[in-house]
Amino acid sequence: KDVSRASYNQVWLRSLCNQSYYLEEVGKNVTFEEGEKLHLYSGNGISHKYTIPQLENALASVKLRVLKKWDNGNSVLLLSTRENEL
């Protein structure tokens, strides 16, 4: 799901290491440079889950490079950009 057009004040992620919550501050709104997209991957059940390398390879196949990623063990948020725009 491409959530680039959504506006977020904060992104909450669960830390599975200490079973607590921590906050990744992304500013008042998430802003995007030209060509950047924010993708959210989430699934219930193993059949819907992808590893980070699988997601990176899938994006690379369409010439997208991951700039930043957040992973809480259940869902992954990826910020990507076009390879030729780096």
MMTF fields as JSON, N, C-alpha, C and O atoms, coordinates in Angstrom:
{
  "mmtfVersion": "1.0.0",
  "mmtfProducer": "UNKNOWN",
  "numBonds": 343,
  "numAtoms": 344,
  "numGroups": 86,
  "numChains": 1,
  "numModels": 1,
  "chainsPerModel": [1],
  "groupsPerChain": [86],
  "chainIdList": ["A"],
  "bondAtomList": [4, 2, 8, 6, 12, 10, 16, 14, 20, 18, 24, 22, 28, 26, 32, 30, 36, 34, 40, 38, 44, 42, 48, 46, 52, 50, 56, 54, 60, 58, 64, 62, 68, 66, 72, 70, 76, 74, 80, 78, 84, 82, 88, 86, 92, 90, 96, 94, 100, 98, 104, 102, 108, 106, 112, 110, 116, 114, 120, 118, 124, 122, 128, 126, 132, 130, 136, 134, 140, 138, 144, 142, 148, 146, 152, 150, 156, 154, 160, 158, 164, 162, 168, 166, 172, 170, 176, 174, 180, 178, 184, 182, 188, 186, 192, 190, 196, 194, 200, 198, 204, 202, 208, 206, 212, 210, 216, 214, 220, 218, 224, 222, 228, 226, 232, 230, 236, 234, 240, 238, 244, 242, 248, 246, 252, 250, 256, 254, 260, 258, 264, 262, 268, 266, 272, 270, 276, 274, 280, 278, 284, 282, 288, 286, 292, 290, 296, 294, 300, 298, 304, 302, 308, 306, 312, 310, 316, 314, 320, 318, 324, 322, 328, 326, 332, 330, 336, 334, 340, 338],
  "bondOrderList": [1, 1, 1, 1, 1, 1, 1, 1, 1, 1, 1, 1, 1, 1, 1, 1, 1, 1, 1, 1, 1, 1, 1, 1, 1, 1, 1, 1, 1, 1, 1, 1, 1, 1, 1, 1, 1, 1, 1, 1, 1, 1, 1, 1, 1, 1, 1, 1, 1, 1, 1, 1, 1, 1, 1, 1, 1, 1, 1, 1, 1, 1, 1, 1, 1, 1, 1, 1, 1, 1, 1, 1, 1, 1, 1, 1, 1, 1, 1, 1, 1, 1, 1, 1, 1],
  "groupList": [{"groupName": "LYS", "atomNameList": ["N", "CA", "C", "O"], "elementList": ["N", "C", "C", "O"], "formalChargeList": [0, 0, 0, 0], "bondAtomList": [1, 0, 2, 1, 3, 2], "bondOrderList": [1, 1, 2], "singleLetterCode": "K", "chemCompType": "L-PEPTIDE LINKING"}, {"groupName": "ASP", "atomNameList": ["N", "CA", "C", "O"], "elementList": ["N", "C", "C", "O"], "formalChargeList": [0, 0, 0, 0], "bondAtomList": [1, 0, 2, 1, 3, 2], "bondOrderList": [1, 1, 2], "singleLetterCode": "D", "chemCompType": "L-PEPTIDE LINKING"}, {"groupName": "VAL", "atomNameList": ["N", "CA", "C", "O"], "elementList": ["N", "C", "C", "O"], "formalChargeList": [0, 0, 0, 0], "bondAtomList": [1, 0, 2, 1, 3, 2], "bondOrderList": [1, 1, 2], "singleLetterCode": "V", "chemCompType": "L-PEPTIDE LINKING"}, {"groupName": "SER", "atomNameList": ["N", "CA", "C", "O"], "elementList": ["N", "C", "C", "O"], "formalChargeList": [0, 0, 0, 0], "bondAtomList": [1, 0, 2, 1, 3, 2], "bondOrderList": [1, 1, 2], "singleLetterCode": "S", "chemCompType": "L-PEPTIDE LINKING"}, {"groupName": "ARG", "atomNameList": ["N", "CA", "C", "O"], "elementList": ["N", "C", "C", "O"], "formalChargeList": [0, 0, 0, 0], "bondAtomList": [1, 0, 2, 1, 3, 2], "bondOrderList": [1, 1, 2], "singleLetterCode": "R", "chemCompType": "L-PEPTIDE LINKING"}, {"groupName": "ALA", "atomNameList": ["N", "CA", "C", "O"], "elementList": ["N", "C", "C", "O"], "formalChargeList": [0, 0, 0, 0], "bondAtomList": [1, 0, 2, 1, 3, 2], "bondOrderList": [1, 1, 2], "singleLetterCode": "A", "chemCompType": "L-PEPTIDE LINKING"}, {"groupName": "TYR", "atomNameList": ["N", "CA", "C", "O"], "elementList": ["N", "C", "C", "O"], "formalChargeList": [0, 0, 0, 0], "bondAtomList": [1, 0, 2, 1, 3, 2], "bondOrderList": [1, 1, 2], "singleLetterCode": "Y", "chemCompType": "L-PEPTIDE LINKING"}, {"groupName": "ASN", "atomNameList": ["N", "CA", "C", "O"], "elementList": ["N", "C", "C", "O"], "formalChargeList": [0, 0, 0, 0], "bondAtomList": [1, 0, 2, 1, 3, 2], "bondOrderList": [1, 1, 2], "singleLetterCode": "N", "chemCompType": "L-PEPTIDE LINKING"}, {"groupName": "GLN", "atomNameList": ["N", "CA", "C", "O"], "elementList": ["N", "C", "C", "O"], "formalChargeList": [0, 0, 0, 0], "bondAtomList": [1, 0, 2, 1, 3, 2], "bondOrderList": [1, 1, 2], "singleLetterCode": "Q", "chemCompType": "L-PEPTIDE LINKING"}, {"groupName": "TRP", "atomNameList": ["N", "CA", "C", "O"], "elementList": ["N", "C", "C", "O"], "formalChargeList": [0, 0, 0, 0], "bondAtomList": [1, 0, 2, 1, 3, 2], "bondOrderList": [1, 1, 2], "singleLetterCode": "W", "chemCompType": "L-PEPTIDE LINKING"}, {"groupName": "LEU", "atomNameList": ["N", "CA", "C", "O"], "elementList": ["N", "C", "C", "O"], "formalChargeList": [0, 0, 0, 0], "bondAtomList": [1, 0, 2, 1, 3, 2], "bondOrderList": [1, 1, 2], "singleLetterCode": "L", "chemCompType": "L-PEPTIDE LINKING"}, {"groupName": "CYS", "atomNameList": ["N", "CA", "C", "O"], "elementList": ["N", "C", "C", "O"], "formalChargeList": [0, 0, 0, 0], "bondAtomList": [1, 0, 2, 1, 3, 2], "bondOrderList": [1, 1, 2], "singleLetterCode": "C", "chemCompType": "L-PEPTIDE LINKING"}, {"groupName": "GLU", "atomNameList": ["N", "CA", "C", "O"], "elementList": ["N", "C", "C", "O"], "formalChargeList": [0, 0, 0, 0], "bondAtomList": [1, 0, 2, 1, 3, 2], "bondOrderList": [1, 1, 2], "singleLetterCode": "E", "chemCompType": "L-PEPTIDE LINKING"}, {"groupName": "GLY", "atomNameList": ["N", "CA", "C", "O"], "elementList": ["N", "C", "C", "O"], "formalChargeList": [0, 0, 0, 0], "bondAtomList": [1, 0, 2, 1, 3, 2], "bondOrderList": [1, 1, 2], "singleLetterCode": "G", "chemCompType": "PEPTIDE LINKING"}, {"groupName": "THR", "atomNameList": ["N", "CA", "C", "O"], "elementList": ["N", "C", "C", "O"], "formalChargeList": [0, 0, 0, 0], "bondAtomList": [1, 0, 2, 1, 3, 2], "bondOrderList": [1, 1, 2], "singleLetterCode": "T", "chemCompType": "L-PEPTIDE LINKING"}, {"groupName": "PHE", "atomNameList": ["N", "CA", "C", "O"], "elementList": ["N", "C", "C", "O"], "formalChargeList": [0, 0, 0, 0], "bondAtomList": [1, 0, 2, 1, 3, 2], "bondOrderList": [1, 1, 2], "singleLetterCode": "F", "chemCompType": "L-PEPTIDE LINKING"}, {"groupName": "HIS", "atomNameList": ["N", "CA", "C", "O"], "elementList": ["N", "C", "C", "O"], "formalChargeList": [0, 0, 0, 0], "bondAtomList": [1, 0, 2, 1, 3, 2], "bondOrderList": [1, 1, 2], "singleLetterCode": "H", "chemCompType": "L-PEPTIDE LINKING"}, {"groupName": "ILE", "atomNameList": ["N", "CA", "C", "O"], "elementList": ["N", "C", "C", "O"], "formalChargeList": [0, 0, 0, 0], "bondAtomList": [1, 0, 2, 1, 3, 2], "bondOrderList": [1, 1, 2], "singleLetterCode": "I", "chemCompType": "L-PEPTIDE LINKING"}, {"groupName": "PRO", "atomNameList": ["N", "CA", "C", "O"], "elementList": ["N", "C", "C", "O"], "formalChargeList": [0, 0, 0, 0], "bondAtomList": [1, 0, 2, 1, 3, 2], "bondOrderList": [1, 1, 2], "singleLetterCode": "P", "chemCompType": "L-PEPTIDE LINKING"}],
  "groupTypeList": [0, 1, 2, 3, 4, 5, 3, 6, 7, 8, 2, 9, 10, 4, 3, 10, 11, 7, 8, 3, 6, 6, 10, 12, 12, 2, 13, 0, 7, 2, 14, 15, 12, 12, 13, 12, 0, 10, 16, 10, 6, 3, 13, 7, 13, 17, 3, 16, 0, 6, 14, 17, 18, 8, 10, 12, 7, 5, 10, 5, 3, 2, 0, 10, 4, 2, 10, 0, 0, 9, 1, 7, 13, 7, 3, 2, 10, 10, 10, 3, 14, 4, 12, 7, 12, 10],
  "groupIdList": [1, 2, 3, 4, 5, 6, 7, 8, 9, 10, 11, 12, 13, 14, 15, 16, 17, 18, 19, 20, 21, 22, 23, 24, 25, 26, 27, 28, 29, 30, 31, 32, 33, 34, 35, 36, 37, 38, 39, 40, 41, 42, 43, 44, 45, 46, 47, 48, 49, 50, 51, 52, 53, 54, 55, 56, 57, 58, 59, 60, 61, 62, 63, 64, 65, 66, 67, 68, 69, 70, 71, 72, 73, 74, 75, 76, 77, 78, 79, 80, 81, 82, 83, 84, 85, 86],
  "secStructList": [7, 5, 7, 6, 6, 7, 7, 7, 1, 7, 3, 3, 3, 3, 3, 6, 6, 6, 6, 3, 3, 3, 3, 3, 7, 7, 7, 1, 1, 7, 7, 7, 7, 6, 6, 7, 3, 3, 3, 3, 3, 3, 7, 1, 1, 4, 4, 4, 7, 7, 7, 2, 2, 2, 2, 2, 2, 2, 2, 2, 6, 6, 6, 3, 3, 3, 3, 3, 3, 3, 3, 7, 1, 1, 3, 3, 3, 3, 3, 3, 3, 3, 4, 4, 4, 7],
  "xCoordList": [0.858, 0.0, 0.898, 1.767, 0.678, 1.44, 0.725, -0.405, 1.379, 0.754, 1.422, 1.387, 2.033, 2.77, 1.905, 2.389, 0.641, -0.212, -0.8, -1.42, -0.602, -1.132, -0.274, 0.91, -0.875, -0.164, -0.083, -1.105, 1.133, 1.326, 2.042, 2.989, 1.601, 2.329, 3.467, 4.547, 3.233, 4.251, 4.072, 2.983, 5.132, 5.063, 5.427, 6.549, 4.474, 4.709, 5.14, 4.525, 6.203, 6.681, 6.861, 7.256, 6.577, 6.757, 8.132, 8.54, 8.829, 10.118, 9.904, 9.52, 10.156, 9.939, 11.02, 10.833, 12.152, 13.254, 12.88, 13.105, 12.309, 12.001, 10.503, 10.069, 9.702, 8.243, 7.702, 6.741, 8.322, 7.834, 7.656, 7.988, 7.14, 6.908, 7.919, 8.294, 8.352, 9.21, 8.702, 7.997, 9.057, 8.535, 9.627, 10.719, 9.333, 10.23, 9.635, 8.574, 10.303, 9.762, 9.996, 11.129, 8.943, 9.07, 8.581, 8.345, 8.427, 8.024, 6.518, 5.78, 6.072, 4.636, 3.921, 2.842, 4.537, 4.02, 5.186, 6.333, 4.884, 5.902, 6.013, 5.025, 7.203, 7.384, 8.24, 9.099, 8.001, 8.677, 9.376, 8.824, 10.583, 11.277, 10.66, 9.896, 10.993, 10.477, 10.831, 11.994, 9.838, 10.087, 10.088, 10.19, 9.976, 9.979, 8.582, 7.589, 8.518, 7.248, 7.407, 8.489, 6.308, 6.281, 5.368, 4.205, 5.887, 5.128, 4.932, 5.858, 3.725, 3.426, 3.097, 2.208, 3.815, 3.575, 3.133, 3.824, 1.983, 1.464, 0.72, 0.111, 0.765, 0.033, -0.246, 0.53, -1.365, -1.646, -1.537, -2.248, -0.647, -0.408, 0.878, 1.219, 1.583, 2.903, 2.833, 3.802, 1.709, 1.611, 1.634, 1.896, 1.359, 1.321, 2.602, 2.72, 3.557, 4.746, 5.905, 6.078, 6.681, 7.873, 9.051, 8.899, 10.221, 11.414, 11.841, 11.445, 12.649, 13.154, 13.926, 13.71, 14.816, 15.507, 14.538, 14.76, 13.471, 12.485, 11.816, 11.616, 11.469, 10.846, 11.822, 11.449, 13.081, 14.083, 14.299, 14.436, 14.331, 14.5, 13.307, 13.461, 12.107, 10.901, 10.916, 10.577, 11.309, 11.374, 12.499, 12.344, 13.63, 14.757, 14.384, 14.88, 13.515, 13.111, 12.336, 12.253, 11.77, 11.084, 11.855, 11.287, 13.178, 14.097, 13.818, 13.972, 13.406, 13.227, 14.271, 14.531, 14.859, 15.823, 15.262, 14.706, 15.414, 14.93, 15.876, 17.085, 15.32, 16.111, 16.075, 17.083, 14.922, 14.768, 13.694, 12.748, 13.837, 12.83, 12.558, 13.443, 11.321, 10.878, 10.218, 9.36, 10.612, 10.083, 9.71, 10.56, 8.442, 8.029, 7.739, 7.158, 8.145, 7.935, 6.641, 6.519, 5.67, 4.39, 4.154, 3.506, 4.673, 4.538, 5.806, 6.582, 5.989, 7.2, 6.808, 5.948, 7.447, 7.239, 8.541, 9.601, 8.466, 9.657, 9.544, 8.513, 10.603, 10.688, 11.618, 12.759, 11.136, 11.938, 11.996, 11.195, 12.969, 13.094, 13.535, 14.048, 13.336, 13.786, 15.306, 15.952, 15.874, 17.327, 17.958, 18.992, 17.354, 17.96, 17.77, 18.204, 17.121, 16.907, 17.801, 17.646, 18.728, 19.646, 20.833, 21.722],
  "yCoordList": [-1.179, 0.0, 1.234, 1.384, 2.106, 3.349, 4.385, 4.769, 4.836, 5.8, 7.169, 7.969, 7.427, 8.672, 9.906, 10.929, 9.831, 11.01, 11.246, 12.279, 10.291, 10.438, 11.425, 11.599, 12.062, 13.007, 12.418, 12.07, 12.309, 11.715, 12.693, 13.356, 12.789, 13.582, 12.774, 13.311, 11.472, 10.61, 9.213, 8.845, 8.453, 7.036, 6.233, 6.32, 5.457, 4.628, 3.243, 2.637, 2.759, 1.421, 0.623, 1.166, -0.63, -1.478, -2.125, -2.694, -2.034, -2.688, -4.076, -4.216, -5.092, -6.462, -6.879, -7.828, -6.172, -6.553, -6.388, -7.289, -5.236, -5.007, -4.925, -4.536, -5.298, -5.312, -3.96, -3.893, -2.897, -1.566, -0.783, -1.269, 0.407, 1.23, 2.357, 2.912, 2.685, 3.85, 4.67, 4.161, 5.918, 6.865, 7.263, 7.66, 7.158, 7.679, 9.001, 9.032, 10.077, 11.402, 11.721, 11.681, 12.029, 12.341, 13.747, 14.086, 14.564, 15.941, 16.093, 15.118, 17.32, 17.593, 16.839, 16.282, 16.832, 16.057, 15.311, 15.75, 14.189, 13.504, 14.247, 14.379, 14.731, 15.429, 14.575, 13.82, 14.702, 13.866, 14.73, 15.72, 14.35, 14.973, 14.423, 13.458, 15.035, 14.575, 13.107, 12.721, 12.3, 10.897, 9.96, 8.747, 10.48, 9.602, 9.073, 9.773, 7.855, 7.247, 6.527, 6.054, 6.455, 5.736, 4.533, 4.684, 3.342, 2.11, 1.425, 1.354, 0.921, 0.179, -1.257, -1.502, -2.205, -3.624, -4.255, -4.157, -4.901, -5.518, -6.78, -6.849, -7.766, -8.992, -9.792, -9.766, -10.512, -11.446, -12.839, -13.194, -13.6, -14.93, -14.939, -13.965, -16.052, -16.152, -15.984, -15.532, -16.338, -16.262, -14.825, -14.576, -13.87, -12.471, -11.727, -10.527, -12.437, -11.755, -11.87, -12.883, -10.811, -10.776, -10.39, -9.653, -10.892, -10.461, -9.103, -8.715, -8.387, -7.092, -7.245, -6.453, -8.237, -8.395, -8.651, -8.162, -9.411, -9.649, -8.348, -8.106, -7.507, -6.224, -5.326, -4.665, -5.301, -4.475, -4.947, -4.128, -6.263, -6.803, -6.487, -6.187, -6.558, -6.244, -4.789, -4.483, -3.893, -2.476, -2.226, -1.433, -2.902, -2.726, -3.16, -2.598, -4.155, -4.639, -3.593, -3.67, -2.617, -1.514, -0.208, 0.883, -0.357, 0.788, 1.72, 2.936, 1.147, 1.937, 1.504, 0.311, 2.455, 2.141, 2.579, 3.669, 1.713, 2.019, 3.023, 2.798, 4.13, 5.146, 4.945, 5.141, 4.556, 4.372, 3.327, 3.223, 2.55, 1.529, 1.453, 1.654, 1.16, 0.937, -0.432, -0.718, -1.28, -2.643, -2.954, -2.894, -3.286, -3.616, -5.102, -5.52, -5.897, -7.331, -7.794, -8.959, -6.903, -7.244, -6.487, -6.991, -5.296, -4.513, -3.706, -3.458, -3.311, -2.604, -1.341, -1.367, -0.236, 1.029, 1.356, 1.414, 1.571, 1.833, 3.168, 3.47, 3.972, 5.198, 4.899, 4.484, 5.108, 4.761, 5.92, 6.853, 5.832, 6.822, 6.116, 4.998, 6.771, 6.215, 6.209, 7.154, 5.136, 5.01, 6.208, 6.706, 6.676, 7.745, 9.122, 10.119, 9.194, 10.485, 10.658, 11.619, 9.737, 9.838, 10.717, 10.929],
  "zCoordList": [0.0, 0.0, 0.0, 0.859, -0.967, -1.037, -0.183, -0.483, 0.877, 1.785, 1.673, 2.608, 0.509, 0.323, 0.509, 0.995, 0.134, 0.189, 1.58, 1.833, 2.464, 3.82, 4.61, 4.321, 5.599, 6.46, 7.866, 8.458, 8.396, 9.713, 10.625, 10.204, 11.864, 12.852, 13.445, 13.689, 13.682, 14.261, 13.689, 13.249, 13.701, 13.346, 14.592, 15.09, 15.087, 16.278, 15.824, 14.947, 16.437, 16.113, 17.393, 18.425, 17.321, 18.494, 18.46, 17.447, 19.561, 19.669, 20.262, 21.423, 19.454, 19.929, 20.919, 21.68, 20.913, 21.803, 23.268, 24.076, 23.611, 25.018, 25.268, 26.353, 24.251, 24.389, 24.849, 25.615, 24.379, 24.71, 23.414, 22.333, 23.531, 22.354, 22.316, 23.349, 21.123, 20.986, 19.818, 18.946, 19.809, 18.832, 17.858, 18.265, 16.584, 15.561, 15.121, 14.497, 15.439, 15.133, 13.663, 13.183, 12.968, 11.544, 11.238, 10.078, 12.272, 12.045, 12.035, 12.183, 11.859, 11.883, 10.768, 10.968, 9.605, 8.482, 7.854, 7.932, 7.238, 6.459, 5.136, 4.412, 4.818, 3.549, 2.633, 3.088, 1.358, 0.376, -0.648, -1.128, -0.974, -2.093, -3.378, -3.347, -4.484, -5.776, -5.986, -5.869, -6.29, -6.6, -5.409, -5.592, -4.189, -3.024, -2.73, -2.923, -2.273, -1.907, -0.576, -0.229, 0.155, 1.418, 1.239, 0.866, 1.502, 1.315, 2.659, 3.467, 2.898, 4.117, 3.737, 2.922, 4.329, 4.091, 5.399, 6.414, 5.369, 6.582, 6.2, 5.132, 7.057, 6.758, 8.001, 8.956, 7.991, 9.072, 8.475, 7.534, 9.035, 8.493, 7.69, 7.019, 7.77, 7.149, 5.641, 5.032, 5.022, 3.566, 3.076, 1.899, 3.97, 3.569, 3.94, 3.691, 4.533, 5.034, 4.052, 3.373, 4.0, 3.165, 4.041, 5.015, 3.688, 4.409, 3.861, 2.761, 4.634, 4.17, 2.849, 1.932, 2.726, 1.439, 0.279, -0.828, 0.525, -0.531, -0.954, -2.144, 0.026, -0.291, -1.039, -2.008, -0.585, -1.257, -2.688, -3.597, -2.896, -4.243, -5.127, -6.311, -4.542, -5.312, -5.759, -6.902, -4.858, -5.217, -6.217, -7.146, -6.027, -6.947, -8.358, -9.333, -8.47, -9.795, -10.579, -11.805, -9.882, -10.564, -10.352, -10.38, -10.137, -10.057, -8.883, -8.999, -7.751, -6.538, -5.512, -5.355, -4.824, -3.768, -2.421, -2.292, -1.419, -0.072, 0.585, 0.644, 1.076, 1.771, 3.279, 3.957, 3.804, 5.244, 5.468, 4.687, 6.534, 6.818, 8.307, 9.138, 8.614, 9.989, 10.002, 9.167, 10.943, 10.999, 12.437, 13.326, 12.677, 14.041, 14.204, 15.206, 13.219, 13.311, 12.684, 12.303, 12.569, 11.951, 10.659, 9.742, 10.594, 9.374, 9.153, 10.076, 7.922, 7.53, 6.782, 5.902, 7.144, 6.452, 5.73, 6.353, 4.418, 3.623, 2.913, 2.311, 2.981, 2.191, 1.026, 1.229, -0.19, -1.356, -2.337, -2.281, -3.238, -4.302, -5.576, -5.527, -6.716, -7.989, -8.031, -7.578, -8.579, -8.661, -9.361, -8.915, -10.449, -11.243, -10.63, -11.207, -9.454, -8.812, -7.588, -6.835, -7.391, -6.252, -6.618, -5.793]
}
